[in-house]
């Protein structure tokens, strides 16, 4: 196993870099195709969410793999390598497994314990399977990460350590007031009809808003979401075209936006106009990133230890948390998109309270860590050890199968010779002799094959497969054929 992950997230990069580096679906597809075309990688999967972009690969060379995957991320994200490198982190082998399992459990999320990441990991696996870029290693890894994440949520109280990003965002908008009390009777405008926007709409409905208006580029999806919202009978819901957003903004108390747009959906000027207040565009805050560390120094750190964060949190310039500029908020804005949908300067408009991905990250950074988090960390550590042992054991399985196949061929050959020497044996005698010879071979092979699997599953046990092939003079092509047959087994892969 030579698992490598190169990526960046809200923990290593400012939002200004993350939103520029975000990958559209077509870019993810091309990235995976180019990853397999690159010499060091034999498998690839990409996990792209609103606050992380990670490229997973099975590589045969660590240093070449780091360089190639970093370059590919830069090419497909549109952020130059020199600028991107300081914000990248690298994990290798067991550390890479530990990282993904932690992500799946919500330990690496902005809001600790949120469960939406499981669906995003499942989508990443499905894309790799559809493009045939996820082979045995990444199939096993991502499938197991989903199981580990589900265990964390079902066997521990990690859900109590944090809420979904939507719920946490609404709590920030409520600013100390109970969400149900704050939301009661309000009019909400939801922009977008994807999974996050749908979750936001459902959460608002449960919180007690009086009306939800859904605007989406594809009207049919907005209509479908409205139909679902109306089934509960708890809220009035209607769909509008995107062109009606400006008018709806004048009537809304709460706006939640999460679209796949590459540009702004709501400008600060549009927000000010909806509220009938003046806005001076010259007051926009600067969001230029600080000077980046030398990328060569960062690659040197990777070479040194194989796993490092490429930029310390202290080196990452953060834009101040968004809050209303003064007076009671008349319009509450929740931006869950990456890149952002709502102009960050909107928080300077009088009467506006804006919460976005960046301010959520800052608010959640100081959240208390419950004892449940420690329990999940223990679970992750155990699962990482078990996964490593299983992968090492699986590595020797084709060799063991090839050995037993060779033994079966020897038995068949000797029985054929016996038939030639003793042609007068009846069927019952021939069957008894055949069964006896097979039992002898099975008993001779049982103990060593069981023991070699046990030894191979331990750290440093990778060499036992080579030793077995050498001792029994096994044909490497036969072992490779067994491996290919196992990989192509239709029962492997999808859950």
C-alpha positions in Angstrom: 0.0 0.0 0.0 1.4 3.4 -1.0 -1.5 5.7 -0.2 -0.9 9.4 -0.7 -3.2 12.4 -0.1 -2.4 16.0 -1.0 -4.9 18.6 -0.2 -6.0 21.9 1.4 -8.8 22.7 3.7 -10.2 25.4 6.0 -7.5 24.3 8.5 -4.6 25.1 6.2 -5.9 27.8 3.8 -7.8 31.1 4.0 -11.3 31.2 2.4 -9.9 33.5 -0.3 -7.7 30.6 -1.5 -10.2 27.9 -1.0 -12.9 29.5 -3.1 -10.5 30.2 -5.9 -9.3 26.6 -5.8 -12.8 25.0 -5.8 -13.3 22.3 -8.4 -16.4 22.1 -10.6 -17.7 18.6 -11.4 -16.1 18.6 -14.8 -12.8 19.7 -13.3 -12.9 16.9 -10.9 -13.4 14.4 -13.7 -10.5 15.8 -15.7 -8.3 15.8 -12.6 -8.9 12.1 -11.9 -8.3 11.2 -15.6 -5.0 13.2 -15.5 -4.0 11.6 -12.2 -4.1 8.1 -13.7 -2.3 9.3 -16.7 0.6 10.5 -14.5 3.3 8.0 -14.0 3.5 7.7 -10.2 -0.3 7.0 -9.7 -2.3 3.9 -10.4 -5.5 4.9 -8.6 -7.1 8.2 -7.9 -10.1 9.8 -6.0 -10.9 13.4 -5.3 -12.8 14.7 -2.2 -14.1 18.2 -3.0 -16.4 20.0 -0.6 -17.1 23.6 0.4 -14.2 23.6 2.7 -11.7 21.0 1.4 -10.1 19.8 -1.8 -8.1 16.5 -1.4 -6.6 14.2 -4.1 -6.0 10.6 -3.0 -3.8 8.3 -5.0 -2.0 5.0 -4.9 1.6 5.9 -5.9 4.8 3.9 -6.3 7.1 6.8 -5.4 6.5 9.2 -2.6 8.4 12.3 -3.7 7.4 12.0 -7.3 3.8 11.5 -6.2 3.8 14.6 -4.0 5.2 16.7 -6.9 2.8 15.3 -9.5 -0.3 15.5 -7.3 0.5 19.1 -6.2 1.0 20.1 -9.8 -2.2 18.5 -10.9 -4.2 20.3 -8.2 -2.7 23.6 -9.2 -3.4 23.0 -12.9 -7.1 22.1 -12.4 -7.9 24.5 -9.6 -6.5 27.5 -11.5 -4.3 28.6 -8.6 -0.6 28.8 -9.4 1.6 26.1 -7.8 3.8 28.7 -6.1 0.7 30.3 -4.5 -1.0 27.0 -3.7 1.9 25.0 -2.3 2.1 26.8 1.1 -1.4 25.8 1.9 -1.2 22.2 0.9 -0.8 19.3 3.4 0.5 15.8 2.7 -0.3 12.5 4.4 1.2 9.2 3.5 0.2 5.6 4.1 -1.2 5.1 7.7 -1.3 8.8 8.2 -3.4 9.2 5.1 -5.8 6.5 6.3 -6.0 8.2 9.7 -6.8 11.6 8.0 -9.7 10.2 5.9 -11.2 8.3 8.8 -11.0 11.5 10.9 -12.7 13.4 8.1 -15.4 10.8 7.8 -16.1 11.0 11.6 -16.5 14.8 11.4 -13.3 15.4 13.5 -11.8 17.6 10.8 -15.0 19.5 9.9 -15.6 23.2 10.7 -18.4 22.0 13.0 -17.1 19.0 14.8 -19.3 15.9 14.4 -21.3 17.1 11.4 -22.5 14.2 9.3 -22.9 15.7 5.8 -19.3 14.7 5.0 -20.3 11.1 4.8 -22.5 11.8 1.7 -19.6 13.8 0.2 -17.2 10.9 0.7 -19.8 8.5 -0.8 -20.0 10.8 -3.9 -16.3 10.9 -4.2 -16.1 7.1 -4.2 -18.9 6.9 -6.7 -17.1 9.2 -9.1 -13.9 7.2 -8.8 -15.8 4.0 -9.5 -17.7 5.5 -12.5 -14.5 6.7 -14.0 -12.6 3.5 -13.1 -10.0 5.5 -11.3 -10.7 3.9 -7.9 -9.1 0.4 -7.7 -8.7 -2.0 -4.8 -6.9 0.3 -2.4 -9.2 3.3 -2.8 -12.4 1.3 -3.0 -11.4 -0.4 0.3 -10.3 2.8 1.9 -13.4 4.9 1.1 -15.8 2.0 1.8 -14.1 1.5 5.2 -14.1 5.3 5.9 -17.9 5.3 5.4 -18.3 2.4 7.9 -16.0 4.2 10.4 -18.0 7.4 10.1 -21.3 5.6 10.6 -19.8 3.8 13.7 -18.7 7.1 15.1 -22.2 8.5 14.9 -24.0 5.4 16.1 -21.7 4.3 18.9 -20.6 7.6 20.3 -22.1 11.0 21.2 -20.1 12.9 18.5 -23.3 14.4 17.3 -23.5 16.3 20.6 -20.1 17.9 19.9 -21.5 19.9 17.0 -24.4 20.4 14.6 -24.7 20.5 10.9 -23.2 23.5 9.1 -26.7 24.7 8.4 -27.9 24.5 12.1 -24.6 26.1 13.3 -25.0 28.9 10.8 -28.5 29.7 11.8 -27.4 29.7 15.5 -24.8 32.3 14.6 -27.4 34.4 12.8 -29.7 34.1 15.9 -26.8 35.5 17.9 -27.6 34.0 21.3 -31.4 33.6 20.8 -33.0 30.2 20.4 -33.3 29.5 16.7 -36.9 28.5 17.0 -37.7 31.8 18.8 -35.6 33.8 16.3 -37.0 32.2 13.2 -40.7 32.2 14.2 -42.8 34.2 11.7 -39.9 35.2 9.4 -39.8 35.0 5.7 -36.9 33.1 4.2 -35.4 33.2 0.7 -33.3 30.1 -0.2 -31.1 30.4 -3.2 -30.2 27.1 -4.8 -31.9 23.7 -4.6 -29.0 21.3 -4.1 -28.4 19.2 -1.1 -27.2 22.0 1.2 -29.9 24.4 0.2 -32.5 21.7 0.6 -31.2 20.9 4.1 -31.3 24.7 4.9 -34.9 24.9 3.7 -36.0 21.9 5.7 -34.2 23.2 8.8 -35.9 26.6 8.5 -39.2 24.9 8.1 -38.7 23.0 11.3 -37.5 26.2 13.0 -40.9 27.8 12.4 -40.4 30.3 9.6 -43.7 31.5 8.1 -42.7 31.3 4.4 -39.9 29.9 2.3 -39.2 31.1 -1.2 -36.9 28.9 -3.3 -35.0 30.4 -6.3 -32.9 28.2 -8.5 -31.4 28.3 -12.0 -33.3 25.2 -12.9 -36.9 25.9 -12.1 -37.9 22.2 -12.0 -35.6 21.5 -9.1 -37.0 24.5 -7.2 -40.5 23.2 -7.8 -39.5 19.8 -6.5 -38.1 21.2 -3.3 -41.2 23.3 -2.7 -43.3 20.2 -3.2 -41.3 18.4 -0.5 -41.5 21.3 1.9 -45.3 21.5 1.4 -45.8 17.9 2.3 -45.4 18.6 6.0 -47.9 21.4 6.0 -45.8 23.4 8.5 -44.7 26.2 6.1 -45.9 28.1 3.0 -43.4 27.5 0.2 -43.2 28.7 -3.4 -40.6 28.7 -6.2 -39.4 31.6 -8.3 -37.0 32.2 -11.1 -33.5 33.4 -10.4 -34.5 36.7 -12.0 -37.0 37.3 -9.2 -34.3 37.2 -6.4 -34.0 41.0 -6.3 -37.7 41.5 -5.7 -37.9 38.7 -3.1 -34.9 40.2 -1.3 -37.0 43.2 -0.4 -39.5 41.0 1.4 -37.1 38.5 3.0 -35.9 38.5 6.6 -33.5 35.6 6.1 -31.5 34.5 3.1 -29.6 31.3 2.7 -27.6 30.8 -0.4 -25.6 27.8 -1.6 -25.3 27.5 -5.4 -22.6 26.2 -7.7 -22.1 29.7 -9.3 -18.6 30.8 -9.9 -19.4 34.4 -9.4 -21.4 36.4 -6.8 -25.1 35.8 -6.6 -25.8 38.7 -4.3 -23.6 41.8 -4.4 -23.4 44.3 -1.5 -25.0 46.9 -3.7 -28.0 44.6 -4.4 -28.4 43.9 -0.7 -28.2 47.7 0.1 -30.7 48.5 -2.6 -33.2 45.9 -1.3 -33.0 47.5 2.1 -33.2 51.0 0.7 -29.9 52.2 2.2 -26.8 53.7 0.7 -23.6 51.7 0.3 -20.2 53.1 -0.6 -18.3 50.6 -2.7 -15.1 52.3 -1.8 -15.4 50.9 1.7 -14.9 47.3 0.5 -12.3 45.6 2.7 -9.1 44.2 1.1 -8.9 40.4 1.0 -5.5 40.1 -0.6 -3.6 37.2 0.9 -0.4 37.6 2.8 2.9 36.7 1.1 3.3 33.0 0.8 6.2 31.0 2.2 8.8 29.6 -0.2 7.2 26.5 -1.8 10.7 24.8 -2.0 10.9 25.0 1.8 7.5 23.3 2.1 8.5 20.5 -0.3 11.7 20.1 1.7 9.5 19.5 4.8 7.5 16.8 2.9 10.8 15.1 1.9 11.9 15.3 5.5 9.0 13.5 7.2 6.4 12.5 4.6 3.5 14.3 6.3 3.2 18.0 7.1 0.9 20.9 7.0 2.3 23.3 4.5 1.4 26.5 6.3 0.9 27.2 10.0 -2.3 28.7 11.1 -0.4 31.8 12.2 0.8 32.3 8.7 -2.7 32.3 7.2 -4.3 35.7 6.9 -7.9 35.6 8.0 -10.5 38.1 7.0 -12.3 39.4 10.2 -15.6 37.6 11.0 -18.6 39.1 9.4 -21.2 40.8 11.6 -23.7 43.5 11.2 -22.3 47.0 11.0 -24.6 48.6 13.6 -28.1 48.6 14.9 -30.6 45.7 14.9 -30.3 43.4 11.9 -33.2 43.7 9.4 -31.8 41.1 7.0 -29.9 38.0 8.0 -27.7 36.4 5.3 -26.2 32.9 5.5 -23.7 32.0 2.7 -22.9 28.3 2.6 -21.3 28.3 -0.8 -17.7 27.9 -1.9 -16.8 30.0 -3.8 -19.0 32.4 -1.9 -22.4 33.5 -3.3 -22.8 36.6 -1.2 -20.4 39.6 -1.4 -18.4 39.7 1.8 -18.8 43.5 1.8 -22.5 43.0 2.5 -21.7 43.0 6.2 -20.9 46.7 5.9 -24.5 47.5 4.9 -26.5 49.0 7.7 -29.1 46.5 9.1 -27.4 43.4 7.7 -25.9 40.4 9.6 -23.8 38.1 7.4 -22.5 34.7 8.3 -20.4 32.8 5.8 -18.0 29.9 5.6 -15.2 32.0 7.0 -17.0 33.3 10.0 -18.4 29.8 10.8 -14.8 28.5 10.8 -13.8 31.2 13.3 -16.9 30.7 15.5 -16.4 26.9 15.6 -12.7 27.1 16.4 -13.4 28.0 20.0 -16.1 25.4 20.5 -15.5 23.1 23.5 -14.4 19.6 22.7 -16.6 17.0 24.4 -15.4 13.7 25.9 -17.2 12.0 22.9 -14.5 13.5 20.6 -11.8 11.6 22.5 -13.9 8.4 22.1 -14.1 8.9 18.4 -10.3 9.5 18.2 -9.7 6.2 19.9 -12.1 4.5 17.5 -10.3 6.0 14.5 -6.9 4.9 15.9 -8.2 1.3 16.3 -9.8 1.3 12.8 -6.6 2.6 11.2 -4.6 -0.2 12.8 -7.2 -2.8 11.6 -7.3 -1.3 8.1 -3.5 -1.5 7.8 -3.4 -5.1 9.0 -6.2 -6.1 6.6 -4.4 -4.4 3.7 -1.1 -6.1 4.5 -2.9 -9.5 4.8 -4.7 -8.9 1.6 -1.4 -8.2 -0.1 -0.3 -11.8 0.5 -3.6 -13.5 -0.4 -2.9 -13.7 -4.1 0.4 -15.5 -3.3 -1.3 -17.9 -1.0 -4.0 -18.6 -3.6 -1.3 -19.1 -6.3 0.5 -21.6 -3.9 -2.7 -23.6 -3.4 -3.4 -23.6 -7.1 0.1 -24.9 -7.8 -0.5 -27.7 -5.1 -3.8 -28.6 -6.7 -2.1 -28.9 -10.1 0.5 -31.2 -8.6 -2.2 -33.4 -7.1 -4.1 -33.5 -10.4 -0.9 -34.4 -12.3 0.0 -37.2 -9.8 -3.5 -38.7 -10.0 -3.3 -38.7 -13.8 0.0 -40.6 -13.6 -1.6 -43.0 -11.1 -4.4 -43.7 -13.6 -1.8 -44.6 -16.2 0.0 -47.0 -13.9 -3.0 -48.6 -12.3 -5.7 -48.5 -14.9 -7.7 -51.3 -13.2 -8.6 -49.1 -10.2 -12.4 -48.7 -9.9 -14.1 -45.4 -9.3 -14.4 -45.8 -5.6 -10.7 -46.6 -5.1 -9.6 -43.8 -7.4 -11.8 -41.3 -5.5 -10.5 -42.5 -2.1 -6.9 -42.1 -3.2 -7.5 -38.7 -4.7 -9.2 -37.5 -1.5 -6.4 -38.8 0.7 -3.7 -37.1 -1.4 -5.7 -33.8 -1.2 -6.0 -34.1 2.6 -2.3 -34.6 2.9 -1.5 -31.5 0.8 -4.1 -29.4 2.6 -2.8 -30.3 6.1 0.8 -29.6 5.0 -0.2 -26.2 3.7 -2.7 -25.2 6.3 -0.3 -24.1 9.2 2.2 -22.2 7.1 -0.4 -20.3 5.0 -2.4 -19.3 8.1 0.8 -18.3 9.9 2.2 -16.3 6.9 -1.1 -14.3 6.7 -0.8 -13.5 10.4 2.8 -12.4 10.0 2.0 -10.4 6.8 -0.7 -8.5 8.7 1.8 -7.1 11.2 3.9 -4.0 10.5 6.8 -4.8 8.3 5.2 -7.9 7.1 5.2 -7.0 3.4 8.2 -9.1 2.6 6.5 -12.4 3.5 4.7 -12.5 0.1 8.1 -12.2 -1.7 9.6 -14.9 0.5 6.7 -17.3 -0.2 7.0 -16.8 -3.9 10.8 -17.4 -3.7 10.6 -20.5 -1.6 8.0 -22.3 -3.7 9.2 -20.9 -7.1 5.8 -19.4 -7.9 5.3 -17.8 -11.2 4.8 -14.0 -10.7 2.4 -13.9 -13.6 0.2 -16.4 -11.9 0.1 -14.3 -8.7 -0.6 -11.2 -10.8 -3.5 -13.0 -12.5 -5.0 -13.8 -9.2 -4.7 -10.2 -8.1 -6.5 -9.0 -11.3 -9.3 -11.6 -10.9 -9.9 -10.3 -7.3 -9.9 -6.7 -8.4 -12.4 -7.4 -11.2 -14.7 -9.4 -8.9 -18.2 -7.8 -9.4 -18.9 -8.2 -5.7 -16.1 -5.8 -4.8 -16.5 -2.0 -4.6 -20.0 -0.6 -4.4 -21.9 -0.6 -1.1 
